[in-house]
Amino acid sequence: MLVCRREMLGNQSVGTRNKRSGSVRRRRVRIGEEFDQNADVVLYRGDARELLKTIPRGSVQLIVTSPPYNLGKEYEQRVVLEKYKEQQREIINMCVPLLRKSGSICWQVGNYISPSSEVVPLDIMLYDVFKSNGLVLRNRIVWHFGHGLHSSRRLSGRYETVLWFTQDNTEYYFDLDSVRVPQKYPGKRHFKGPNVGKYSGNPLGKSPSDVWDIPNVKANHVEKTTHPCQFPIGLVQRLVRSLSRKGDWVLDPFLGTGTTACAAIIEGRKAIGAEIKPKYQAIARRRIDAAWNGTLRYRPYDRPIYQPKAGSKLTRRDE
């Protein structure tokens, strides 16, 4: 299992050298409870709306979050769908002005299941909220995972989505090279034209598709906490890496157990988030400390999906 190794935050060292021994003494992560430009992480203990009021306009490079799905979990009150949409609209409307011109907002959602068992795709429902803020949809990313609840009256759900929006201009930041994936045919060459005989694929790899196969955080997943709807660090890590720079602020208005903050720290960014439940605040604090100290165990986004070997006990039933 990968353990993150953190040595730098932007251009700022996280350790100071002891002049006598020559050893490096790692400083503690600076966690503020209110917005502080000099903090490494801002962990606001309360309603996200109160935190958002304190963040300077145009100061955040990336907003990544997975909001409640209106399923009646312990951290939310189930309401009629239109009221839920208005609650989301209020948060989204407050978030957008905080973005830099080059910034992005990524809203990760699944489906709402109505009392009559009708499936309502939350990304489709919320699309017009983002459009009313003048944002442009760059990708609708499908997050696929192999495990989940089994349905008997419809097909079992095995995906959720990430809506990636930017400002309505061509100045948005996107570092494709940082998230390229290996070429399927690295030895393929041009067979005609001026580049005949030369390799046709980018030597750094190809652009990832908009379908991401990343395991969700269930059962024995190395990142599992007591939170019932925790999303994986790897899902956020790829977004943080490609849509922000070292030292940038990454915001999550629904921080939960600190996944977005951990991904930001691992990638050398600074994080801001709000959480209303004290028990999740405590978990987030522990995970943030571990990410900073390089001891957090997590599953990176580019780790291959496990495939059982042919003939193993998992692939057969003995008669």
C-alpha positions as CSV (number, residue, x, y, z in Angstrom):
1,M,0.0,0.0,0.0
2,L,1.3,3.4,-1.0
3,V,2.3,5.8,1.8
4,C,2.5,9.4,0.7
5,R,5.8,11.1,1.1
6,R,5.5,14.9,1.6
7,E,8.5,17.1,1.5
8,M,7.3,20.4,0.0
9,L,4.2,22.6,0.0
10,G,4.6,24.8,-3.1
11,N,7.9,26.5,-2.6
12,Q,7.8,26.2,1.2
13,S,9.7,23.6,3.1
14,V,7.8,21.6,5.7
15,G,11.0,21.0,7.7
16,T,13.9,22.9,9.2
17,R,17.4,21.6,9.4
18,N,19.1,21.2,12.8
19,K,22.4,23.1,12.4
20,R,24.2,20.8,14.9
21,S,23.1,17.4,13.8
22,G,22.2,18.1,10.2
23,S,18.8,16.2,10.6
24,V,15.5,17.6,9.4
25,R,12.9,18.5,12.0
26,R,9.4,18.4,10.4
27,R,7.2,21.3,11.5
28,R,3.6,20.6,12.3
29,V,0.8,21.3,9.8
30,R,-0.8,24.7,10.4
31,I,-4.5,24.1,10.7
32,G,-6.7,27.2,11.1
33,E,-10.3,27.1,12.2
34,E,-11.2,30.2,10.2
35,F,-9.8,31.4,6.9
36,D,-6.1,32.3,7.2
37,Q,-3.9,33.0,4.3
38,N,-0.9,31.6,6.2
39,A,-2.5,28.3,7.1
40,D,-1.7,25.0,5.4
41,V,-5.3,23.8,6.0
42,V,-8.5,25.6,7.1
43,L,-10.8,23.1,8.9
44,Y,-14.0,25.1,9.7
45,R,-16.2,23.5,12.4
46,G,-19.6,24.4,11.3
47,D,-21.9,25.3,8.4
48,A,-20.2,25.7,5.1
49,R,-22.1,28.9,4.3
50,E,-20.5,30.7,7.2
51,L,-17.0,29.7,6.0
52,L,-17.7,30.7,2.4
53,K,-18.6,34.2,3.5
54,T,-15.0,34.7,4.9
55,I,-13.0,33.5,1.8
56,P,-11.8,36.3,-0.4
57,R,-13.3,36.4,-3.9
58,G,-11.0,35.0,-6.6
59,S,-8.7,33.3,-4.2
60,V,-9.5,29.6,-4.8
61,Q,-8.1,27.6,-7.8
62,L,-10.2,24.5,-7.4
63,I,-13.4,23.5,-5.7
64,V,-14.0,19.7,-5.3
65,T,-16.8,18.3,-3.3
66,S,-19.2,15.4,-2.9
67,P,-22.3,16.9,-1.3
68,P,-25.1,15.0,0.5
69,Y,-27.5,13.2,-1.9
70,N,-30.7,13.8,0.1
71,L,-30.8,10.2,1.2
72,G,-31.5,10.9,4.9
73,K,-28.1,10.1,6.3
74,E,-27.2,11.2,9.8
75,Y,-25.5,14.4,8.5
76,E,-28.6,15.5,6.5
77,Q,-32.3,15.9,6.7
78,R,-34.2,14.4,3.8
79,V,-36.4,17.0,2.1
80,V,-38.5,17.3,-1.0
81,L,-36.3,17.4,-4.1
82,E,-37.0,21.0,-5.0
83,K,-35.9,22.2,-1.6
84,Y,-32.7,20.1,-1.9
85,K,-32.0,21.7,-5.2
86,E,-32.4,25.1,-3.7
87,Q,-30.0,24.2,-0.8
88,Q,-27.4,23.1,-3.4
89,R,-28.0,26.3,-5.4
90,E,-27.3,28.4,-2.4
91,I,-23.9,26.8,-1.8
92,I,-23.0,26.7,-5.5
93,N,-23.9,30.4,-5.9
94,M,-21.6,31.2,-2.9
95,C,-18.7,29.1,-4.3
96,V,-18.5,30.4,-7.8
97,P,-17.3,34.0,-7.0
98,L,-14.5,32.5,-4.9
99,L,-12.9,30.9,-8.1
100,R,-9.9,32.5,-9.9
101,K,-10.4,33.1,-13.6
102,S,-8.3,30.0,-14.3
103,G,-10.2,28.0,-11.7
104,S,-12.4,24.9,-11.9
105,I,-15.3,23.5,-9.9
106,C,-16.0,19.8,-9.7
107,W,-19.2,18.5,-8.2
108,Q,-19.3,14.8,-7.6
109,V,-22.8,13.3,-7.2
110,G,-24.8,10.1,-7.7
111,N,-28.5,9.4,-7.9
112,Y,-31.3,10.3,-5.6
113,I,-33.8,7.5,-5.1
114,S,-37.3,8.7,-4.5
115,P,-39.7,7.1,-2.0
116,S,-41.3,5.3,-5.0
117,S,-37.9,4.0,-6.1
118,E,-37.6,6.3,-9.1
119,V,-33.9,7.2,-10.0
120,V,-33.2,10.9,-10.3
121,P,-29.7,11.8,-11.6
122,L,-28.5,14.6,-9.4
123,D,-25.9,15.9,-12.0
124,I,-28.7,16.4,-14.6
125,M,-30.9,18.2,-12.0
126,L,-28.0,20.5,-10.9
127,Y,-26.7,21.3,-14.4
128,D,-28.8,24.4,-14.9
129,V,-27.6,25.8,-11.5
130,F,-24.1,25.9,-12.7
131,K,-25.1,27.2,-16.1
132,S,-27.0,30.1,-14.5
133,N,-23.6,31.1,-12.9
134,G,-22.1,31.4,-16.4
135,L,-20.0,28.3,-16.1
136,V,-19.0,26.0,-19.0
137,L,-19.1,22.2,-18.7
138,R,-15.7,20.8,-19.7
139,N,-16.3,17.1,-18.9
140,R,-19.0,14.9,-17.4
141,I,-16.7,12.3,-15.8
142,V,-18.2,8.9,-15.2
143,W,-16.7,7.3,-12.0
144,H,-17.1,3.6,-12.3
145,F,-16.6,1.2,-9.4
146,G,-17.1,-2.6,-9.1
147,H,-18.8,-2.9,-5.7
148,G,-22.0,-1.6,-4.2
149,L,-25.6,-2.6,-3.2
150,H,-27.2,-5.2,-5.3
151,S,-30.6,-4.4,-6.8
152,S,-33.3,-6.9,-7.6
153,R,-35.8,-4.7,-9.4
154,R,-33.4,-2.8,-11.6
155,L,-29.7,-3.0,-12.6
156,S,-27.3,-2.5,-9.8
157,G,-25.8,1.0,-9.8
158,R,-22.0,1.0,-10.4
159,Y,-21.2,4.6,-11.3
160,E,-21.5,8.2,-10.2
161,T,-20.5,11.4,-12.0
162,V,-18.2,14.4,-11.6
163,L,-19.3,17.6,-13.3
164,W,-16.2,19.7,-14.2
165,F,-17.0,23.3,-14.9
166,T,-14.8,26.3,-15.6
167,Q,-15.3,30.1,-16.1
168,D,-16.6,31.1,-19.6
169,N,-13.2,31.8,-21.1
170,T,-10.1,30.1,-22.5
171,E,-7.9,30.9,-19.5
172,Y,-8.8,27.9,-17.4
173,Y,-5.9,25.8,-16.1
174,F,-5.5,22.2,-17.1
175,D,-2.3,20.3,-16.8
176,L,-2.9,17.2,-19.1
177,D,0.7,16.0,-18.9
178,S,0.5,15.5,-15.1
179,V,-2.3,12.9,-15.5
180,R,-1.5,11.1,-18.8
181,V,-1.8,7.4,-18.9
182,P,0.3,4.8,-20.7
183,Q,-0.2,4.4,-24.4
184,K,-2.0,1.2,-25.4
185,Y,0.3,0.8,-28.4
186,P,3.5,2.7,-27.6
187,G,5.3,1.2,-30.6
188,K,2.7,2.3,-33.1
189,R,4.1,4.5,-36.0
190,H,2.8,6.8,-38.7
191,F,2.4,4.8,-41.9
192,K,2.1,7.7,-44.3
193,G,2.6,11.5,-44.5
194,P,5.5,13.6,-43.5
195,N,6.0,11.7,-40.2
196,V,6.0,8.2,-41.7
197,G,8.0,5.8,-39.7
198,K,7.9,8.0,-36.5
199,Y,6.1,7.0,-33.4
200,S,2.5,8.3,-33.5
201,G,1.7,8.5,-29.8
202,N,2.7,11.1,-27.3
203,P,5.8,9.8,-25.5
204,L,4.4,11.1,-22.2
205,G,1.3,9.0,-22.6
206,K,-2.3,9.5,-23.8
207,S,-5.1,11.7,-22.4
208,P,-7.2,9.8,-19.9
209,S,-10.8,9.1,-20.9
210,D,-13.8,10.5,-19.2
211,V,-14.6,7.1,-17.6
212,W,-12.5,6.5,-14.5
213,D,-12.3,3.1,-12.9
214,I,-11.5,3.7,-9.2
215,P,-12.8,1.4,-6.4
216,N,-15.2,3.1,-4.0
217,V,-14.5,3.2,-0.2
218,K,-16.3,0.1,1.1
219,A,-15.7,-2.7,3.6
220,N,-11.9,-3.5,3.7
221,H,-10.8,-0.5,1.6
222,V,-7.6,0.9,3.2
223,E,-9.2,4.4,3.5
224,K,-12.4,3.3,5.2
225,T,-13.6,5.3,8.2
226,T,-17.0,5.4,10.0
227,H,-18.4,7.8,7.4
228,P,-21.1,6.0,5.4
229,C,-20.5,7.8,2.1
230,Q,-16.8,8.5,1.9
231,F,-15.3,9.1,-1.6
232,P,-11.7,7.9,-2.4
233,I,-8.6,10.1,-2.3
234,G,-7.6,8.8,-5.8
235,L,-10.8,10.3,-7.3
236,V,-9.9,13.8,-6.0
237,Q,-6.1,13.3,-6.5
238,R,-6.4,13.3,-10.3
239,L,-8.5,16.4,-10.3
240,V,-6.2,18.3,-7.9
241,R,-3.1,17.3,-9.9
242,S,-4.5,18.4,-13.3
243,L,-6.6,21.5,-12.3
244,S,-4.4,23.2,-9.8
245,R,-0.7,24.1,-9.2
246,K,1.6,23.6,-6.2
247,G,0.6,25.9,-3.3
248,D,-2.9,26.7,-4.7
249,W,-6.0,26.7,-2.5
250,V,-8.4,23.7,-2.9
251,L,-11.9,24.1,-1.4
252,D,-14.4,21.5,-0.3
253,P,-17.6,23.0,1.3
254,F,-18.7,19.5,2.5
255,L,-15.4,18.2,3.8
256,G,-16.6,15.1,5.7
257,T,-13.6,13.0,6.8
258,G,-11.1,15.2,5.0
259,T,-10.6,13.3,1.7
260,T,-10.2,16.5,-0.4
261,A,-7.9,18.1,2.1
262,C,-5.7,14.9,2.2
263,A,-5.5,14.8,-1.6
264,A,-4.6,18.4,-1.7
265,I,-1.8,17.9,0.9
266,I,-0.4,14.9,-0.9
267,E,-0.2,16.9,-4.1
268,G,1.4,20.0,-2.4
269,R,-1.7,22.2,-2.3
270,K,-3.4,24.0,0.5
271,A,-6.9,23.0,1.6
272,I,-10.1,24.7,2.9
273,G,-13.2,22.8,4.1
274,A,-16.2,22.8,6.4
275,E,-17.7,20.0,8.4
276,I,-20.7,20.2,10.8
277,K,-20.4,16.8,12.6
278,P,-17.8,16.8,15.5
279,K,-16.9,13.1,15.0
280,Y,-16.1,13.7,11.3
281,Q,-14.1,16.8,12.2
282,A,-12.0,14.6,14.5
283,I,-11.4,12.0,11.8
284,A,-10.6,14.7,9.3
285,R,-8.0,16.2,11.6
286,R,-6.3,12.8,12.2
287,R,-6.2,12.1,8.4
288,I,-4.9,15.6,7.6
289,D,-2.1,15.1,10.2
290,A,-1.2,11.7,8.7
291,A,-1.2,13.1,5.1
292,W,1.1,15.9,6.2
293,N,3.5,13.6,8.1
294,G,3.6,11.0,5.2
295,T,1.9,8.2,7.1
296,L,-1.6,8.2,5.5
297,R,-2.4,5.0,3.8
298,Y,-4.4,5.5,0.6
299,R,-5.1,4.0,-2.8
300,P,-3.7,6.2,-5.6
301,Y,-5.8,6.7,-8.6
302,D,-3.4,5.0,-11.0
303,R,-3.1,1.7,-9.1
304,P,-4.4,-1.2,-11.3
305,I,-7.7,-2.8,-10.4
306,Y,-7.2,-6.2,-8.8
307,Q,-8.0,-9.1,-11.1
308,P,-8.2,-12.7,-9.6
309,K,-6.0,-15.3,-11.3
310,A,-7.7,-17.8,-13.5
311,G,-8.3,-21.0,-11.6
312,S,-8.2,-19.4,-8.2
313,K,-10.8,-20.2,-5.6
314,L,-12.4,-16.8,-6.3
315,T,-13.0,-17.7,-9.9
316,R,-14.7,-21.1,-9.6
317,R,-17.3,-23.1,-7.7
318,D,-16.3,-26.6,-6.8
319,E,-19.0,-29.2,-7.3
